């Protein structure tokens, strides 16, 4: 494998290219017209404009990307995450054109891409599932009888969904019909597929996912868990590894279950099996993401692995260079997704110009970044600027380092999730490890963040004033 095209942009494109370069592999970047000066374009050995700014005219043009790959004699395509990474048709077309797809086989992407098909695939493996019905329904009366059988509250979910779209919690029977209709229409407009299913709503769940990796020689490993419970709008913002609540016994059980899920769909490469953990520490299979995850760095740091390197080696047909017993958890890692969003205004995207943009540096600090000072944040794509990752010997150390790193991360021109990340790290519920997916709903309000910001500004002003007075005293000391 001499040349890899990265079918993505921003920080993940640079992340993949960094490992490829380390392995002596040349890289090709693709970009839209608005991204022509983006860092990932400069970082690659070659770069090709793929189309206009909207992703459906550029980064989602699978056939055009493959044409470019063929023209440039590319050996493999790495899809990153988002865009075409979980598109089975694209993976299939790549393979048909004798180019290696760095990811799972199309069949696994297809099976795990539908929550219902995924549940069906793992049924035979005795993996715990949330009580509910594993078939798509549109009949309200049928839905009512199922809901009464498993007991309210229930969760209506889009089968083809993700990112919190087409999801509705229903507390009482009288709200079922209206919420179901809303879920169906939302799922139809978001995914072109209105099928929904019903399951028991787990009241205070934690979102725990297990990283798995599988080669073509029958080896499937798990690289322990990531805790992803701090979310806004059903999307993760803060992730960590390991979780503060898993015992080694539970970790081992969940790891084994994740390996079984990977085997159920004949998985290849890096993937993530997501579970819900209830307040009694029962875990339930949720879904599988058939790609590299945004939060993969925390796993890399605690296991001392390079997941992109393993993905490339597996795609080349190599055997995994490690075995399960070689893997241990060392230290603790934390990740904050730095989005250009305003945490004081319902996390709405904050587009604008990066007037100032300085990254924190230091031991135990890693920034997977996709932007630089002077750039505009395009409105066409996910508003993530970077991922800020810290690593320490203990959870406390990783948290303290994150607070320090946030303080040293300078962004002017747009609002970001940095102050929210600091709010999380300083909150007692997070620090104690006693939190669930309702963290934001329970503890966070913009007013609270505002008052924290004002308090910090007041303290900073007092320190500056004190320093000024001290300096004045020094200046007044006569020299004769």
N, C-alpha and C positions, 0 to 999 in steps of 0.2 A: 504494500500500500504506500504509494509515493505522493499522492495528492488527494486532499479531502476538500469538498465544498461544504461550507456551513450554511444551511438554508435557514438563516435567522439573522438577528440584528442585536445591537446593544451588548449588555454585559455577558450574556450567555454565548454569543458568537466569539467574543474575545476569550472567554473562559475555555471554550473548546479548542480554539486556535493555539492558545498558550501550551496546552498539553501536546497538541499535534506537533508544534514546533520543537518541543522538548524531545519528541520521539523521532525527529528528523523527517517529518512529513510536511510537504508544502501545503499551503492553504489558499482557498478561493473564497472571497466574500461576495455576497450579492447585496445590492442596496436599491432602495427606491430613490426617486429624484430628490426628495426632501432630506434623505440620509447621506447625500453624496460626500459631505465633509465629516461624517461620523467617525469616531475612533476605530470602530471595527473594520471600516473600509481601509484606513491607513495601516492598520495592524497586519492585514493579510498580505500574502505574496502577490496575489492578483485579485482584482475586484471588477465586477460587472454590474452595470445598471440593469435592473430587471423590470422596471416600469414606474408608473406614477405613485404618488404618496399613499393613497388608500390601499390597505393590505390585499384587497381582492383584485387589485390591479398590479400587484408586485409580489409580496412575500407568500401569497397563497396560490400563485400560478405554477402549480406542480410541473406541468408539461414543459413550460418555458424554462424552469430551473433545470430540468433534466437535459433539455437541448443545450443549454450553456455548459453543463457538466460534460456532455459528449464532445462539444467543440474544443474544450480545454483539456481533454483526455484525463478527466477526473476518475479516480478509482472508487471513491466512496462518498456518500452524502451523510452528514450528521445533521439531524433536524432540530437539535436543541430542545426547547419545550415551547408549547403554544404553537401557533401557525399550523404547520403540516405534521407535527411530531406524532399525533395520534390518528393520522389519516391512513387507513388501511389501503385505500386505492393508490395513494401516492407511493407507499412502501412497495406495493406490488409492481407499479410502473417502473420504479427505480430498478428493481430486481430484473424485470423483463428486458431492460436496456443494458443488462450485464454490468450494472454498477452496484456496489455493495451498499445496502442500507444499514447504517449503524444504529441498530435498534432491533426490536423483536420482529418475528415473521408476521405478515399481514393477518393471518388467521387469529393470532393471539391479540392483536390490536382490535380486530373486529369483535371477538368474543367479549373482551374486557371493556370495550367501548360502550356496550349496552349493560346497564346495571342488572337488568333482568337476565340477559344471557350469561353474565358473569356469575350470578347466583346459581343459575342452572348448572354451569360448568363445575362449580366447586361442591355441589350437593353431595356427590358420592364420597367426598373426602372428610366428611364428619367435621366440618368447620362451623362453629357457632354463628347463627344468623339472628338478627333482630326479628322477633315475632311479627308476622305480617303475611301478605299474599305475594307470591312471586310470579304474578302474571299481570299484564297491562289491563286496566279496566276503564270504561267510560260510563258504565251504568251506575247511577247514583244510588239506587236501591240496593244493589249488590254491595256497593261501597259501605252503605250504612250497616248492613248486616255483618260485614267483616269487621268494621270499626267497633261494633258492639261486642263482637266475639273477643277481640284482643284488648278491648278497653280503651277509653279515651284517657289522655290526649293521644292523637295519632299524627303521623306525618305523611303528607301527600308528596310524592317525589316524581320528577320527570325521569323516565327511563334513560333518555339520551343525554341527560343533563349534567351540569357541573357549574361551579362558581355560584351556587345558591339560586340559580334561576329555576323556575318551575317547582319551587318548594313551598309548602304551606303547612303550618302547624294548626291543627284543629282541636280546640279544647272541648267543644260540645257538639252534639248531633245537629242542633239547629243551624250551625254554621257550615256544615259539611258540603251542602250543595253549592253554595256560592264560592267557597274556597276551592272546591274541586274544579269548577268552571274556570276560575282565574288561573289555577295551576296549568290546566290543559291549554288555555289560550297563550299563556306565557311560554310554555314548552313548545307550542307550535311555532310561535314567532321567533323564538331563540334558536331552535334546533331543527325546525321543519318536521318535528315528530311530536305529536300530542299525547303519546301514551304515558300514562302515569300509573304508579302502584302505591300501595298503602302499607305502612309498617308502624309498629308501636313507637311512640315518641319517647326516647330515653331522656328523662328530665334533666339530670345534670351530668352530661357526658363529657369525657375528655376525648380529644381527637389524637389517637396514637397511630403512627404509621411505621411500618417496618421496611427497611431497604433490603431488596433482594438482588442477587446477581446470578445469572445462569449461563453456562457455556454450552457448546454443541457436543460435549463429551459426556453429558449426563450429570454434571456437577451443578448443584443449586445451593447457594449459601445465603444466609441472612447477615446483614451488618448492623444488627440491633435496631433500636427504635429512635424515633424523633417525636417529641411532644409538640403538637401544633394547635393547642387549644385557644391561644389568643388570636381571635379573628374579628374582622369587621365585615359585615354583609356576607357571611359564610366564606370569607377569604382570609387566608392566614396572613398575619403581619409579623408575629414573633414566633420563632421556632427554636427548640433546643434539643440537645442530645447529651446524655441520656435523659429520660423522664425522671422527675423527682419522686414518682409514686410507684414505679415498677420494682417488685422484688426480683431477685435473680431467677426464681422459679417461674414467675409470671412472664418475665422476659423470654425465658427459654420456651415456654408454651406458645407465646405469640409468634416467636421466631419460627417454630416448627409449623405452626398454622400457615404462616406466610409462604414458607417453602412449599407446602402442599398446594396452595393457591397457584404458585408459579408452575408447579408440575401439572396442575389441572388443565392448563392451557398451553403446555409444551413451550414454556417461556424461554426466550433467549435475550441476553443482555441485562441492562440495569432496569429495574422496575420497582414500584412501591406498592405495598399492600396496606390499605387503610382500614383501621378498626375504630370502633367506638368502645370506650371503656366506661361502664356505668359506676355509680357511687359505691357499689359493692365489689368492684374490680372484676366484674364479668366482662369479657370482651366479645364483640360481634363483628363479623366481616362486613365491611362497607362497600369497598370497590378496589380496583387495581388501576394504578396509573402506569401506562405502558411506555414510559419514557424516563429521562432524567428529571428529577424534581428541582424546583427553584431552591429548595432548602438542602440540597445535597452537600454543601460545604461542611455543615455541622457533623455529618457522618464521616466525612473525609478526615476531619480533625481528630475525632475521638478514636478512629481506627487506624490512622496513619496510612490511608489508601488514597489513590487518585482514581475516582470512579470513571472519569472520561478515558483514562488510559486503559482501564479494564474493559470498557465498552469497545474501544478500538481493537484491543487484542482479541476479544471474543469475535468481533466482526471479521477478523483475519483468520478465524478458525482455530485459534490457539486455545489451549486448555488454561483454566484459571490457575494462576501461579500460587494461590493460597488455598488452604482448607479451613473448614469451620473452626477447628481447634487452634488455628493460628491467630484467630481474631479475638481481640480483647478490647475492653473499653478503657481508655486512658484519658483522664481529665474530663472537662466539661466544655461544651461549645454552645454559643448562643447566636442567633441570627435575627437581625431586624431588616425587613424589606423597606428600603427607603423609597417611598412613592412620592411623586409630585402631587400631593393631595393636601387639602386643608383640614386638619383634624378639628379645627374650630367651626368648620362648616360642613358637618356630616360627611367628612372624608371625600368631598367632591374634588375632581381633578383640578389642579392648579397649573394651568399652562402659562408659559411666559419665557423670559430670557434669563439664563444663568449669569447674572452680573458678577457674582463671586462664587467660586466653587473650589473648595480646598478639602482634600481628604485627610482623615486622621492617619497617623503612622505610629508604629511602635511594636514592641514584642507582644505577641498574642492578638494582634489586630490584623484582620484580612478584609480588604474591600474588593468585591467583584463589581467593577464599575463599567458603565457604558457611556459616560458623558464627560465633557470638559467645560471649563469656564468659557463664557462667550457664546455657548450654543443656545438654540431655542429648543424648548420641549415640544415635540410635535403632538398635535391633538389626535393623530390617527392610530396611535398604538397604546398598549398598556403603559400607564404612567410611571413605571418603575425606573428610577435613576440608577440604583445600585443595590447591593446587599452588603450590609455591615455585619461582619462576623467577629466575635471575640472568643478566645480560648484561654482557659485557666486550669489550674490543678483541681480546683473545686468549683461548684456551682456559684458560690458567693464571689469567688475571684472573677469568674467570667462575667457576672452581673456588674460588679464594680468597674471592671474594665470597659464594659459596654457603656456605662454612664459617662466615663471619662472620654471614650471615643466619640460619643454623641456630642459632648461639649466641645470637642476639637474638630468637629465636622462643620465646615462653614458653607452655608448655602444662602445666597441672597438673590432675590428676583422672583422666586416661587416659594410657596408654602410646601412643607414636607412633613412626613410622618416621624421625623426625628424627635420633636418634643413629646409626641405620643409614646414613642419607644422609651424615652426617659421616664415618663409617667408610669409606664408598666413596670420598669426595672426598680422604681422606688416604692411601688405599692406593696403593702404588707401581704396581701393575698398572693401576689406573684412570688414574693421573696420566700414566703412560707411553703410554697409549693401547693397550697390549698386553693386551687382555682379550676374552672372548667370552661367550656366553650361560651358560657354567658358572661365571661369576664367584662367585656365592654358594656354589655347591657346592665350588669350589676354595679360596676364601679366607676365607669367613665362618663363624664359629661364635659362638654366644651367649657362650661363655667369653671369646673374644677381645674382644668388645664390652664385656663386663663389666669386663675388666681395663683397657681403655682408659678406661672411665667412672671406675673407681676411681683410676687414675693422675691423671686430670684433677681429681678431687675432692681428691686429696692435694696437687696443685700449688696449687689454689685456696686450700686451708687454709693452706699455707705462705705464700702471698702475703698472705693476710689477717693472719696472725700477724706477719709482717714489718712490715706497715703499722701494726698495733697498737703494736708496739714503737717505731716511728718517732714515732707520735702521742704516745705516753707521754713520749718524750724531749723533744718540743716543749713538752708541757704542763709539764715540770719546769723549763724555763728560767726563772730568777728575773726578775722584771720591774723590780727596783730595783738 
